[in-house]
Amino acid sequence: MAARTFKGNKAALPSKPCAGCGRAMSWRKKWRASWDAVQHCSERCGRQNGKTA
């Protein structure tokens, strides 16, 4: 799992664009179980751009 091999280099973490604003969002520990389902960088961005779930 990526969380166990993380040594402080954030560039090595996976990233993908936000579906709402297009900004690059990097992997977070709280998203480890649902990274494939994460579409928005924040709850606020999801509310403003409409949830597509």
mmCIF entry with sequence, helices, sheets and N, C-alpha, C, O atoms, coordinates in Angstrom:
data_MODEL
# 
_entry.id   MODEL 
# 
_entity.id                         1 
_entity.type                       polymer 
_entity.pdbx_number_of_molecules   1 
# 
_entity_poly.entity_id                      1 
_entity_poly.type                           'polypeptide(L)' 
_entity_poly.nstd_linkage                   no 
_entity_poly.nstd_monomer                   no 
_entity_poly.pdbx_seq_one_letter_code       MAARTFKGNKAALPSKPCAGCGRAMSWRKKWRASWDAVQHCSERCGRQNGKTA 
_entity_poly.pdbx_seq_one_letter_code_can   MAARTFKGNKAALPSKPCAGCGRAMSWRKKWRASWDAVQHCSERCGRQNGKTA 
_entity_poly.pdbx_strand_id                 A 
# 
loop_
_entity_poly_seq.entity_id 
_entity_poly_seq.num 
_entity_poly_seq.mon_id 
_entity_poly_seq.hetero 
1 1  MET n 
1 2  ALA n 
1 3  ALA n 
1 4  ARG n 
1 5  THR n 
1 6  PHE n 
1 7  LYS n 
1 8  GLY n 
1 9  ASN n 
1 10 LYS n 
1 11 ALA n 
1 12 ALA n 
1 13 LEU n 
1 14 PRO n 
1 15 SER n 
1 16 LYS n 
1 17 PRO n 
1 18 CYS n 
1 19 ALA n 
1 20 GLY n 
1 21 CYS n 
1 22 GLY n 
1 23 ARG n 
1 24 ALA n 
1 25 MET n 
1 26 SER n 
1 27 TRP n 
1 28 ARG n 
1 29 LYS n 
1 30 LYS n 
1 31 TRP n 
1 32 ARG n 
1 33 ALA n 
1 34 SER n 
1 35 TRP n 
1 36 ASP n 
1 37 ALA n 
1 38 VAL n 
1 39 GLN n 
1 40 HIS n 
1 41 CYS n 
1 42 SER n 
1 43 GLU n 
1 44 ARG n 
1 45 CYS n 
1 46 GLY n 
1 47 ARG n 
1 48 GLN n 
1 49 ASN n 
1 50 GLY n 
1 51 LYS n 
1 52 THR n 
1 53 ALA n 
# 
_struct_asym.id          A 
_struct_asym.entity_id   1 
# 
loop_
_struct_conf.conf_type_id 
_struct_conf.id 
_struct_conf.pdbx_PDB_helix_id 
_struct_conf.beg_label_comp_id 
_struct_conf.beg_label_asym_id 
_struct_conf.beg_label_seq_id 
_struct_conf.pdbx_beg_PDB_ins_code 
_struct_conf.end_label_comp_id 
_struct_conf.end_label_asym_id 
_struct_conf.end_label_seq_id 
_struct_conf.pdbx_end_PDB_ins_code 
_struct_conf.beg_auth_comp_id 
_struct_conf.beg_auth_asym_id 
_struct_conf.beg_auth_seq_id 
_struct_conf.end_auth_comp_id 
_struct_conf.end_auth_asym_id 
_struct_conf.end_auth_seq_id 
_struct_conf.pdbx_PDB_helix_class 
_struct_conf.details 
_struct_conf.pdbx_PDB_helix_length 
HELX_P HELX_P1 AA1 ALA A 2  ? THR A 5  ? ALA A 2  THR A 5  1 ? 4 
HELX_P HELX_P2 AA2 LYS A 10 ? ALA A 12 ? LYS A 10 ALA A 12 5 ? 3 
HELX_P HELX_P3 AA3 LYS A 29 ? TRP A 31 ? LYS A 29 TRP A 31 5 ? 3 
HELX_P HELX_P4 AA4 GLU A 43 ? ASN A 49 ? GLU A 43 ASN A 49 1 ? 7 
# 
_struct_conf_type.id          HELX_P 
_struct_conf_type.criteria    ? 
_struct_conf_type.reference   ? 
# 
_struct_sheet.id               AA1 
_struct_sheet.type             ? 
_struct_sheet.number_strands   2 
_struct_sheet.details          ? 
# 
_struct_sheet_order.sheet_id     AA1 
_struct_sheet_order.range_id_1   1 
_struct_sheet_order.range_id_2   2 
_struct_sheet_order.offset       ? 
_struct_sheet_order.sense        anti-parallel 
# 
loop_
_struct_sheet_range.sheet_id 
_struct_sheet_range.id 
_struct_sheet_range.beg_label_comp_id 
_struct_sheet_range.beg_label_asym_id 
_struct_sheet_range.beg_label_seq_id 
_struct_sheet_range.pdbx_beg_PDB_ins_code 
_struct_sheet_range.end_label_comp_id 
_struct_sheet_range.end_label_asym_id 
_struct_sheet_range.end_label_seq_id 
_struct_sheet_range.pdbx_end_PDB_ins_code 
_struct_sheet_range.beg_auth_comp_id 
_struct_sheet_range.beg_auth_asym_id 
_struct_sheet_range.beg_auth_seq_id 
_struct_sheet_range.end_auth_comp_id 
_struct_sheet_range.end_auth_asym_id 
_struct_sheet_range.end_auth_seq_id 
AA1 1 SER A 15 ? PRO A 17 ? SER A 15 PRO A 17 
AA1 2 ALA A 24 ? SER A 26 ? ALA A 24 SER A 26 
# 
loop_
_atom_site.group_PDB 
_atom_site.id 
_atom_site.type_symbol 
_atom_site.label_atom_id 
_atom_site.label_alt_id 
_atom_site.label_comp_id 
_atom_site.label_asym_id 
_atom_site.label_entity_id 
_atom_site.label_seq_id 
_atom_site.pdbx_PDB_ins_code 
_atom_site.Cartn_x 
_atom_site.Cartn_y 
_atom_site.Cartn_z 
_atom_site.occupancy 
_atom_site.B_iso_or_equiv 
_atom_site.pdbx_formal_charge 
_atom_site.auth_seq_id 
_atom_site.auth_comp_id 
_atom_site.auth_asym_id 
_atom_site.auth_atom_id 
_atom_site.pdbx_PDB_model_num 
ATOM 1   N N  . MET A 1 1  ? 0.842   -1.183 0.000   1.00 0.00 ? 1  MET A N  1 
ATOM 2   C CA . MET A 1 1  ? 0.000   0.000  0.000   1.00 0.00 ? 1  MET A CA 1 
ATOM 3   C C  . MET A 1 1  ? 0.884   1.242  0.000   1.00 0.00 ? 1  MET A C  1 
ATOM 4   O O  . MET A 1 1  ? 1.964   1.231  0.590   1.00 0.00 ? 1  MET A O  1 
ATOM 5   N N  . ALA A 1 2  ? 0.446   2.288  -0.642  1.00 0.00 ? 2  ALA A N  1 
ATOM 6   C CA . ALA A 1 2  ? 1.241   3.498  -0.805  1.00 0.00 ? 2  ALA A CA 1 
ATOM 7   C C  . ALA A 1 2  ? 1.549   4.172  0.531   1.00 0.00 ? 2  ALA A C  1 
ATOM 8   O O  . ALA A 1 2  ? 2.612   4.774  0.679   1.00 0.00 ? 2  ALA A O  1 
ATOM 9   N N  . ALA A 1 3  ? 0.649   4.086  1.501   1.00 0.00 ? 3  ALA A N  1 
ATOM 10  C CA . ALA A 1 3  ? 0.851   4.759  2.779   1.00 0.00 ? 3  ALA A CA 1 
ATOM 11  C C  . ALA A 1 3  ? 2.036   4.166  3.541   1.00 0.00 ? 3  ALA A C  1 
ATOM 12  O O  . ALA A 1 3  ? 2.701   4.884  4.287   1.00 0.00 ? 3  ALA A O  1 
ATOM 13  N N  . ARG A 1 4  ? 2.306   2.906  3.375   1.00 0.00 ? 4  ARG A N  1 
ATOM 14  C CA . ARG A 1 4  ? 3.414   2.282  4.091   1.00 0.00 ? 4  ARG A CA 1 
ATOM 15  C C  . ARG A 1 4  ? 4.760   2.594  3.467   1.00 0.00 ? 4  ARG A C  1 
ATOM 16  O O  . ARG A 1 4  ? 5.773   2.599  4.166   1.00 0.00 ? 4  ARG A O  1 
ATOM 17  N N  . THR A 1 5  ? 4.793   2.855  2.176   1.00 0.00 ? 5  THR A N  1 
ATOM 18  C CA . THR A 1 5  ? 6.047   3.130  1.499   1.00 0.00 ? 5  THR A CA 1 
ATOM 19  C C  . THR A 1 5  ? 6.337   4.621  1.400   1.00 0.00 ? 5  THR A C  1 
ATOM 20  O O  . THR A 1 5  ? 7.397   4.998  0.901   1.00 0.00 ? 5  THR A O  1 
ATOM 21  N N  . PHE A 1 6  ? 5.445   5.470  1.850   1.00 0.00 ? 6  PHE A N  1 
ATOM 22  C CA . PHE A 1 6  ? 5.634   6.915  1.770   1.00 0.00 ? 6  PHE A CA 1 
ATOM 23  C C  . PHE A 1 6  ? 6.740   7.350  2.709   1.00 0.00 ? 6  PHE A C  1 
ATOM 24  O O  . PHE A 1 6  ? 6.691   7.084  3.910   1.00 0.00 ? 6  PHE A O  1 
ATOM 25  N N  . LYS A 1 7  ? 7.741   8.023  2.154   1.00 0.00 ? 7  LYS A N  1 
ATOM 26  C CA . LYS A 1 7  ? 8.891   8.461  2.944   1.00 0.00 ? 7  LYS A CA 1 
ATOM 27  C C  . LYS A 1 7  ? 9.026   9.981  2.970   1.00 0.00 ? 7  LYS A C  1 
ATOM 28  O O  . LYS A 1 7  ? 10.100  10.493 3.285   1.00 0.00 ? 7  LYS A O  1 
ATOM 29  N N  . GLY A 1 8  ? 7.961   10.710 2.645   1.00 0.00 ? 8  GLY A N  1 
ATOM 30  C CA . GLY A 1 8  ? 8.000   12.162 2.693   1.00 0.00 ? 8  GLY A CA 1 
ATOM 31  C C  . GLY A 1 8  ? 8.134   12.825 1.335   1.00 0.00 ? 8  GLY A C  1 
ATOM 32  O O  . GLY A 1 8  ? 8.149   14.054 1.266   1.00 0.00 ? 8  GLY A O  1 
ATOM 33  N N  . ASN A 1 9  ? 8.233   12.064 0.254   1.00 0.00 ? 9  ASN A N  1 
ATOM 34  C CA . ASN A 1 9  ? 8.339   12.628 -1.081  1.00 0.00 ? 9  ASN A CA 1 
ATOM 35  C C  . ASN A 1 9  ? 6.951   12.686 -1.706  1.00 0.00 ? 9  ASN A C  1 
ATOM 36  O O  . ASN A 1 9  ? 6.465   11.686 -2.236  1.00 0.00 ? 9  ASN A O  1 
ATOM 37  N N  . LYS A 1 10 ? 6.312   13.851 -1.649  1.00 0.00 ? 10 LYS A N  1 
ATOM 38  C CA . LYS A 1 10 ? 4.948   13.978 -2.154  1.00 0.00 ? 10 LYS A CA 1 
ATOM 39  C C  . LYS A 1 10 ? 4.870   13.832 -3.667  1.00 0.00 ? 10 LYS A C  1 
ATOM 40  O O  . LYS A 1 10 ? 3.801   13.528 -4.195  1.00 0.00 ? 10 LYS A O  1 
ATOM 41  N N  . ALA A 1 11 ? 5.961   14.037 -4.369  1.00 0.00 ? 11 ALA A N  1 
ATOM 42  C CA . ALA A 1 11 ? 5.963   13.890 -5.820  1.00 0.00 ? 11 ALA A CA 1 
ATOM 43  C C  . ALA A 1 11 ? 5.758   12.439 -6.235  1.00 0.00 ? 11 ALA A C  1 
ATOM 44  O O  . ALA A 1 11 ? 5.337   12.168 -7.359  1.00 0.00 ? 11 ALA A O  1 
ATOM 45  N N  . ALA A 1 12 ? 6.053   11.501 -5.332  1.00 0.00 ? 12 ALA A N  1 
ATOM 46  C CA . ALA A 1 12 ? 5.915   10.081 -5.642  1.00 0.00 ? 12 ALA A CA 1 
ATOM 47  C C  . ALA A 1 12 ? 4.475   9.578  -5.444  1.00 0.00 ? 12 ALA A C  1 
ATOM 48  O O  . ALA A 1 12 ? 4.167   8.453  -5.838  1.00 0.00 ? 12 ALA A O  1 
ATOM 49  N N  . LEU A 1 13 ? 3.604   10.375 -4.852  1.00 0.00 ? 13 LEU A N  1 
ATOM 50  C CA . LEU A 1 13 ? 2.226   9.969  -4.625  1.00 0.00 ? 13 LEU A CA 1 
ATOM 51  C C  . LEU A 1 13 ? 1.417   10.104 -5.911  1.00 0.00 ? 13 LEU A C  1 
ATOM 52  O O  . LEU A 1 13 ? 1.697   10.987 -6.721  1.00 0.00 ? 13 LEU A O  1 
ATOM 53  N N  . PRO A 1 14 ? 0.415   9.239  -6.113  1.00 0.00 ? 14 PRO A N  1 
ATOM 54  C CA . PRO A 1 14 ? -0.422  9.375  -7.312  1.00 0.00 ? 14 PRO A CA 1 
ATOM 55  C C  . PRO A 1 14 ? -1.262  10.641 -7.252  1.00 0.00 ? 14 PRO A C  1 
ATOM 56  O O  . PRO A 1 14 ? -1.592  11.128 -6.170  1.00 0.00 ? 14 PRO A O  1 
ATOM 57  N N  . SER A 1 15 ? -1.601  11.166 -8.411  1.00 0.00 ? 15 SER A N  1 
ATOM 58  C CA . SER A 1 15 ? -2.447  12.348 -8.471  1.00 0.00 ? 15 SER A CA 1 
ATOM 59  C C  . SER A 1 15 ? -3.389  12.223 -9.664  1.00 0.00 ? 15 SER A C  1 
ATOM 60  O O  . SER A 1 15 ? -3.167  11.421 -10.571 1.00 0.00 ? 15 SER A O  1 
ATOM 61  N N  . LYS A 1 16 ? -4.446  13.037 -9.641  1.00 0.00 ? 16 LYS A N  1 
ATOM 62  C CA . LYS A 1 16 ? -5.397  13.084 -10.748 1.00 0.00 ? 16 LYS A CA 1 
ATOM 63  C C  . LYS A 1 16 ? -6.099  14.429 -10.701 1.00 0.00 ? 16 LYS A C  1 
ATOM 64  O O  . LYS A 1 16 ? -6.107  15.082 -9.658  1.00 0.00 ? 16 LYS A O  1 
ATOM 65  N N  . PRO A 1 17 ? -6.690  14.856 -11.813 1.00 0.00 ? 17 PRO A N  1 
ATOM 66  C CA . PRO A 1 17 ? -7.367  16.157 -11.832 1.00 0.00 ? 17 PRO A CA 1 
ATOM 67  C C  . PRO A 1 17 ? -8.740  16.096 -11.165 1.00 0.00 ? 17 PRO A C  1 
ATOM 68  O O  . PRO A 1 17 ? -9.427  15.076 -11.207 1.00 0.00 ? 17 PRO A O  1 
ATOM 69  N N  . CYS A 1 18 ? -9.116  17.206 -10.555 1.00 0.00 ? 18 CYS A N  1 
ATOM 70  C CA . CYS A 1 18 ? -10.439 17.330 -9.946  1.00 0.00 ? 18 CYS A CA 1 
ATOM 71  C C  . CYS A 1 18 ? -11.478 17.443 -11.058 1.00 0.00 ? 18 CYS A C  1 
ATOM 72  O O  . CYS A 1 18 ? -11.247 18.130 -12.053 1.00 0.00 ? 18 CYS A O  1 
ATOM 73  N N  . ALA A 1 19 ? -12.615 16.778 -10.900 1.00 0.00 ? 19 ALA A N  1 
ATOM 74  C CA . ALA A 1 19 ? -13.670 16.807 -11.906 1.00 0.00 ? 19 ALA A CA 1 
ATOM 75  C C  . ALA A 1 19 ? -14.363 18.166 -11.958 1.00 0.00 ? 19 ALA A C  1 
ATOM 76  O O  . ALA A 1 19 ? -14.962 18.512 -12.977 1.00 0.00 ? 19 ALA A O  1 
ATOM 77  N N  . GLY A 1 20 ? -14.294 18.932 -10.889 1.00 0.00 ? 20 GLY A N  1 
ATOM 78  C CA . GLY A 1 20 ? -14.977 20.220 -10.854 1.00 0.00 ? 20 GLY A CA 1 
ATOM 79  C C  . GLY A 1 20 ? -14.128 21.380 -11.314 1.00 0.00 ? 20 GLY A C  1 
ATOM 80  O O  . GLY A 1 20 ? -14.539 22.141 -12.190 1.00 0.00 ? 20 GLY A O  1 
ATOM 81  N N  . CYS A 1 21 ? -12.949 21.527 -10.736 1.00 0.00 ? 21 CYS A N  1 
ATOM 82  C CA . CYS A 1 21 ? -12.132 22.709 -11.031 1.00 0.00 ? 21 CYS A CA 1 
ATOM 83  C C  . CYS A 1 21 ? -10.918 22.398 -11.897 1.00 0.00 ? 21 CYS A C  1 
ATOM 84  O O  . CYS A 1 21 ? -10.299 23.320 -12.429 1.00 0.00 ? 21 CYS A O  1 
ATOM 85  N N  . GLY A 1 22 ? -10.561 21.133 -12.053 1.00 0.00 ? 22 GLY A N  1 
ATOM 86  C CA . GLY A 1 22 ? -9.437  20.763 -12.898 1.00 0.00 ? 22 GLY A CA 1 
ATOM 87  C C  . GLY A 1 22 ? -8.079  20.806 -12.228 1.00 0.00 ? 22 GLY A C  1 
ATOM 88  O O  . GLY A 1 22 ? -7.078  20.453 -12.851 1.00 0.00 ? 22 GLY A O  1 
ATOM 89  N N  . ARG A 1 23 ? -8.017  21.231 -10.972 1.00 0.00 ? 23 ARG A N  1 
ATOM 90  C CA . ARG A 1 23 ? -6.740  21.269 -10.259 1.00 0.00 ? 23 ARG A CA 1 
ATOM 91  C C  . ARG A 1 23 ? -6.252  19.856 -9.986  1.00 0.00 ? 23 ARG A C  1 
ATOM 92  O O  . ARG A 1 23 ? -7.044  18.927 -9.829  1.00 0.00 ? 23 ARG A O  1 
ATOM 93  N N  . ALA A 1 24 ? -4.951  19.714 -9.934  1.00 0.00 ? 24 ALA A N  1 
ATOM 94  C CA . ALA A 1 24 ? -4.363  18.411 -9.622  1.00 0.00 ? 24 ALA A CA 1 
ATOM 95  C C  . ALA A 1 24 ? -4.536  18.143 -8.129  1.00 0.00 ? 24 ALA A C  1 
ATOM 96  O O  . ALA A 1 24 ? -4.217  18.997 -7.301  1.00 0.00 ? 24 ALA A O  1 
ATOM 97  N N  . MET A 1 25 ? -5.032  16.980 -7.793  1.00 0.00 ? 25 MET A N  1 
ATOM 98  C CA . MET A 1 25 ? -5.157  16.607 -6.381  1.00 0.00 ? 25 MET A CA 1 
ATOM 99  C C  . MET A 1 25 ? -4.345  15.346 -6.162  1.00 0.00 ? 25 MET A C  1 
ATOM 100 O O  . MET A 1 25 ? -4.421  14.397 -6.942  1.00 0.00 ? 25 MET A O  1 
ATOM 101 N N  . SER A 1 26 ? -3.569  15.347 -5.094  1.00 0.00 ? 26 SER A N  1 
ATOM 102 C CA . SER A 1 26 ? -2.711  14.198 -4.817  1.00 0.00 ? 26 SER A CA 1 
ATOM 103 C C  . SER A 1 26 ? -3.371  13.285 -3.788  1.00 0.00 ? 26 SER A C  1 
ATOM 104 O O  . SER A 1 26 ? -4.274  13.687 -3.055  1.00 0.00 ? 26 SER A O  1 
ATOM 105 N N  . TRP A 1 27 ? -2.898  12.065 -3.761  1.00 0.00 ? 27 TRP A N  1 
ATOM 106 C CA . TRP A 1 27 ? -3.425  11.029 -2.885  1.00 0.00 ? 27 TRP A CA 1 
ATOM 107 C C  . TRP A 1 27 ? -3.328  11.456 -1.431  1.00 0.00 ? 27 TRP A C  1 
ATOM 108 O O  . TRP A 1 27 ? -2.318  12.024 -1.014  1.00 0.00 ? 27 TRP A O  1 
ATOM 109 N N  . ARG A 1 28 ? -4.367  11.186 -0.659  1.00 0.00 ? 28 ARG A N  1 
ATOM 110 C CA . ARG A 1 28 ? -4.376  11.458 0.779   1.00 0.00 ? 28 ARG A CA 1 
ATOM 111 C C  . ARG A 1 28 ? -4.646  10.163 1.528   1.00 0.00 ? 28 ARG A C  1 
ATOM 112 O O  . ARG A 1 28 ? -5.310  9.259  1.019   1.00 0.00 ? 28 ARG A O  1 
ATOM 113 N N  . LYS A 1 29 ? -4.128  10.089 2.727   1.00 0.00 ? 29 LYS A N  1 
ATOM 114 C CA . LYS A 1 29 ? -4.289  8.876  3.527   1.00 0.00 ? 29 LYS A CA 1 
ATOM 115 C C  . LYS A 1 29 ? -5.761  8.561  3.781   1.00 0.00 ? 29 LYS A C  1 
ATOM 116 O O  . LYS A 1 29 ? -6.147  7.392  3.792   1.00 0.00 ? 29 LYS A O  1 
ATOM 117 N N  . LYS A 1 30 ? -6.587  9.589  3.984   1.00 0.00 ? 30 LYS A N  1 
ATOM 118 C CA . LYS A 1 30 ? -8.010  9.338  4.255   1.00 0.00 ? 30 LYS A CA 1 
ATOM 119 C C  . LYS A 1 30 ? -8.755  8.834  3.021   1.00 0.00 ? 30 LYS A C  1 
ATOM 120 O O  . LYS A 1 30 ? -9.871  8.329  3.137   1.00 0.00 ? 30 LYS A O  1 
ATOM 121 N N  . TRP A 1 31 ? -8.142  8.968  1.830   1.00 0.00 ? 31 TRP A N  1 
ATOM 122 C CA . TRP A 1 31 ? -8.756  8.480  0.600   1.00 0.00 ? 31 TRP A CA 1 
ATOM 123 C C  . TRP A 1 31 ? -8.240  7.104  0.202   1.00 0.00 ? 31 TRP A C  1 
ATOM 124 O O  . TRP A 1 31 ? -8.571  6.630  -0.884  1.00 0.00 ? 31 TRP A O  1 
ATOM 125 N N  . ARG A 1 32 ? -7.449  6.450  1.031   1.00 0.00 ? 32 ARG A N  1 
ATOM 126 C CA . ARG A 1 32 ? -6.803  5.192  0.627   1.00 0.00 ? 32 ARG A CA 1 
ATOM 127 C C  . ARG A 1 32 ? -7.790  4.100  0.263   1.00 0.00 ? 32 ARG A C  1 
ATOM 128 O O  . ARG A 1 32 ? -7.486  3.286  -0.609  1.00 0.00 ? 32 ARG A O  1 
ATOM 129 N N  . ALA A 1 33 ? -8.952  4.043  0.887   1.00 0.00 ? 33 ALA A N  1 
ATOM 130 C CA . ALA A 1 33 ? -9.932  3.000  0.592   1.00 0.00 ? 33 ALA A CA 1 
ATOM 131 C C  . ALA A 1 33 ? -10.820 3.349  -0.602  1.00 0.00 ? 33 ALA A C  1 
ATOM 132 O O  . ALA A 1 33 ? -11.433 2.462  -1.197  1.00 0.00 ? 33 ALA A O  1 
ATOM 133 N N  . SER A 1 34 ? -10.894 4.638  -0.958  1.00 0.00 ? 34 SER A N  1 
ATOM 134 C CA . SER A 1 34 ? -11.818 5.044  -2.020  1.00 0.00 ? 34 SER A CA 1 
ATOM 135 C C  . SER A 1 34 ? -11.170 5.966  -3.048  1.00 0.00 ? 34 SER A C  1 
ATOM 136 O O  . SER A 1 34 ? -11.857 6.817  -3.613  1.00 0.00 ? 34 SER A O  1 
ATOM 137 N N  . TRP A 1 35 ? -9.888  5.828  -3.308  1.00 0.00 ? 35 TRP A N  1 
ATOM 138 C CA . TRP A 1 35 ? -9.183  6.722  -4.229  1.00 0.00 ? 35 TRP A CA 1 
ATOM 139 C C  . TRP A 1 35 ? -9.808  6.708  -5.630  1.00 0.00 ? 35 TRP A C  1 
ATOM 140 O O  . TRP A 1 35 ? -9.876  7.749  -6.283  1.00 0.00 ? 35 TRP A O  1 
ATOM 141 N N  . ASP A 1 36 ? -10.261 5.550  -6.091  1.00 0.00 ? 36 ASP A N  1 
ATOM 142 C CA . ASP A 1 36 ? -10.861 5.471  -7.421  1.00 0.00 ? 36 ASP A CA 1 
ATOM 143 C C  . ASP A 1 36 ? -12.190 6.220  -7.496  1.00 0.00 ? 36 ASP A C  1 
ATOM 144 O O  . ASP A 1 36 ? -12.570 6.687  -8.569  1.00 0.00 ? 36 ASP A O  1 
ATOM 145 N N  . ALA A 1 37 ? -12.897 6.340  -6.379  1.00 0.00 ? 37 ALA A N  1 
ATOM 146 C CA . ALA A 1 37 ? -14.200 6.999  -6.360  1.00 0.00 ? 37 ALA A CA 1 
ATOM 147 C C  . ALA A 1 37 ? -14.104 8.509  -6.106  1.00 0.00 ? 37 ALA A C  1 
ATOM 148 O O  . ALA A 1 37 ? -15.074 9.232  -6.332  1.00 0.00 ? 37 ALA A O  1 
ATOM 149 N N  . VAL A 1 38 ? -12.962 8.983  -5.646  1.00 0.00 ? 38 VAL A N  1 
ATOM 150 C CA . VAL A 1 38 ? -12.802 10.416 -5.344  1.00 0.00 ? 38 VAL A CA 1 
ATOM 151 C C  . VAL A 1 38 ? -12.789 11.192 -6.657  1.00 0.00 ? 38 VAL A C  1 
ATOM 152 O O  . VAL A 1 38 ? -12.008 10.889 -7.560  1.00 0.00 ? 38 VAL A O  1 
ATOM 153 N N  . GLN A 1 39 ? -13.666 12.202 -6.755  1.00 0.00 ? 39 GLN A N  1 
ATOM 154 C CA . GLN A 1 39 ? -13.754 12.993 -7.983  1.00 0.00 ? 39 GLN A CA 1 
ATOM 155 C C  . GLN A 1 39 ? -13.463 14.464 -7.763  1.00 0.00 ? 39 GLN A C  1 
ATOM 156 O O  . GLN A 1 39 ? -13.011 15.148 -8.681  1.00 0.00 ? 39 GLN A O  1 
ATOM 157 N N  . HIS A 1 40 ? -13.717 14.966 -6.551  1.00 0.00 ? 40 HIS A N  1 
ATOM 158 C CA . HIS A 1 40 ? -13.530 16.386 -6.270  1.00 0.00 ? 40 HIS A CA 1 
ATOM 159 C C  . HIS A 1 40 ? -12.459 16.589 -5.212  1.00 0.00 ? 40 HIS A C  1 
ATOM 160 O O  . HIS A 1 40 ? -12.282 15.757 -4.322  1.00 0.00 ? 40 HIS A O  1 
ATOM 161 N N  . CYS A 1 41 ? -11.739 17.715 -5.319  1.00 0.00 ? 41 CYS A N  1 
ATOM 162 C CA . CYS A 1 41 ? -10.632 17.989 -4.415  1.00 0.00 ? 41 CYS A CA 1 
ATOM 163 C C  . CYS A 1 41 ? -11.105 18.337 -3.002  1.00 0.00 ? 41 CYS A C  1 
ATOM 164 O O  . CYS A 1 41 ? -10.354 18.175 -2.040  1.00 0.00 ? 41 CYS A O  1 
ATOM 165 N N  . SER A 1 42 ? -12.329 18.809 -2.872  1.00 0.00 ? 42 SER A N  1 
ATOM 166 C CA . SER A 1 42 ? -12.863 19.174 -1.561  1.00 0.00 ? 42 SER A CA 1 
ATOM 167 C C  . SER A 1 42 ? -14.375 19.060 -1.578  1.00 0.00 ? 42 SER A C  1 
ATOM 168 O O  . SER A 1 42 ? -14.983 18.958 -2.643  1.00 0.00 ? 42 SER A O  1 
ATOM 169 N N  . GLU A 1 43 ? -14.978 19.077 -0.411  1.00 0.00 ? 43 GLU A N  1 
ATOM 170 C CA . GLU A 1 43 ? -16.438 19.041 -0.323  1.00 0.00 ? 43 GLU A CA 1 
ATOM 171 C C  . GLU A 1 43 ? -17.037 20.295 -0.941  1.00 0.00 ? 43 GLU A C  1 
ATOM 172 O O  . GLU A 1 43 ? -18.074 20.240 -1.603  1.00 0.00 ? 43 GLU A O  1 
ATOM 173 N N  . ARG A 1 44 ? -16.382 21.413 -0.722  1.00 0.00 ? 44 ARG A N  1 
ATOM 174 C CA . ARG A 1 44 ? -16.862 22.672 -1.273  1.00 0.00 ? 44 ARG A CA 1 
ATOM 175 C C  . ARG A 1 44 ? -16.877 22.642 -2.797  1.00 0.00 ? 44 ARG A C  1 
ATOM 176 O O  . ARG A 1 44 ? -17.840 23.087 -3.421  1.00 0.00 ? 44 ARG A O  1 
ATOM 177 N N  . CYS A 1 45 ? -15.827 22.124 -3.387  1.00 0.00 ? 45 CYS A N  1 
ATOM 178 C CA . CYS A 1 45 ? -15.754 22.010 -4.843  1.00 0.00 ? 45 CYS A CA 1 
ATOM 179 C C  . CYS A 1 45 ? -16.851 21.080 -5.363  1.00 0.00 ? 45 CYS A C  1 
ATOM 180 O O  . CYS A 1 45 ? -17.449 21.347 -6.405  1.00 0.00 ? 45 CYS A O  1 
ATOM 181 N N  . GLY A 1 46 ? -17.112 20.010 -4.654  1.00 0.00 ? 46 GLY A N  1 
ATOM 182 C CA . GLY A 1 46 ? -18.169 19.085 -5.051  1.00 0.00 ? 46 GLY A CA 1 
ATOM 183 C C  . GLY A 1 46 ? -19.547 19.712 -4.988  1.00 0.00 ? 46 GLY A C  1 
ATOM 184 O O  . GLY A 1 46 ? -20.382 19.465 -5.859  1.00 0.00 ? 46 GLY A O  1 
ATOM 185 N N  . ARG A 1 47 ? -19.797 20.528 -3.959  1.00 0.00 ? 47 ARG A N  1 
ATOM 186 C CA . ARG A 1 47 ? -21.084 21.204 -3.840  1.00 0.00 ? 47 ARG A CA 1 
ATOM 187 C C  . ARG A 1 47 ? -21.266 22.254 -4.921  1.00 0.00 ? 47 ARG A C  1 
ATOM 188 O O  . ARG A 1 47 ? -22.355 22.378 -5.480  1.00 0.00 ? 47 ARG A O  1 
ATOM 189 N N  . GLN A 1 48 ? -20.226 23.007 -5.223  1.00 0.00 ? 48 GLN A N  1 
ATOM 190 C CA . GLN A 1 48 ? -20.330 24.092 -6.200  1.00 0.00 ? 48 GLN A CA 1 
ATOM 191 C C  . GLN A 1 48 ? -20.494 23.571 -7.625  1.00 0.00 ? 48 GLN A C  1 
ATOM 192 O O  . GLN A 1 48 ? -21.160 24.207 -8.443  1.00 0.00 ? 48 GLN A O  1 
ATOM 193 N N  . ASN A 1 49 ? -19.898 22.431 -7.926  1.00 0.00 ? 49 ASN A N  1 
ATOM 194 C CA . ASN A 1 49 ? -19.912 21.924 -9.288  1.00 0.00 ? 49 ASN A CA 1 
ATOM 195 C C  . ASN A 1 49 ? -20.889 20.779 -9.488  1.00 0.00 ? 49 ASN A C  1 
ATOM 196 O O  . ASN A 1 49 ? -20.955 20.221 -10.583 1.00 0.00 ? 49 ASN A O  1 
ATOM 197 N N  . GLY A 1 50 ? -21.635 20.418 -8.484  1.00 0.00 ? 50 GLY A N  1 
ATOM 198 C CA . GLY A 1 50 ? -22.598 19.332 -8.586  1.00 0.00 ? 50 GLY A CA 1 
ATOM 199 C C  . GLY A 1 50 ? -21.943 17.979 -8.499  1.00 0.00 ? 50 GLY A C  1 
ATOM 200 O O  . GLY A 1 50 ? -20.985 17.696 -9.218  1.00 0.00 ? 50 GLY A O  1 
ATOM 201 N N  . LYS A 1 51 ? -22.450 17.152 -7.630  1.00 0.00 ? 51 LYS A N  1 
ATOM 202 C CA . LYS A 1 51 ? -21.880 15.835 -7.449  1.00 0.00 ? 51 LYS A CA 1 
ATOM 203 C C  . LYS A 1 51 ? -22.335 14.923 -8.571  1.00 0.00 ? 51 LYS A C  1 
ATOM 204 O O  . LYS A 1 51 ? -23.509 14.922 -8.942  1.00 0.00 ? 51 LYS A O  1 
ATOM 205 N N  . THR A 1 52 ? -21.403 14.141 -9.116  1.00 0.00 ? 52 THR A N  1 
ATOM 206 C CA . THR A 1 52 ? -21.711 13.236 -10.220 1.00 0.00 ? 52 THR A CA 1 
ATOM 207 C C  . THR A 1 52 ? -21.628 11.785 -9.758  1.00 0.00 ? 52 THR A C  1 
ATOM 208 O O  . THR A 1 52 ? -21.191 10.916 -10.513 1.00 0.00 ? 52 THR A O  1 
ATOM 209 N N  . ALA A 1 53 ? -22.041 11.525 -8.539  1.00 0.00 ? 53 ALA A N  1 
ATOM 210 C CA . ALA A 1 53 ? -21.933 10.167 -7.995  1.00 0.00 ? 53 ALA A CA 1 
ATOM 211 C C  . ALA A 1 53 ? -23.186 9.379  -8.170  1.00 0.00 ? 53 ALA A C  1 
ATOM 212 O O  . ALA A 1 53 ? -23.248 8.219  -7.762  1.00 0.00 ? 53 ALA A O  1 
# 
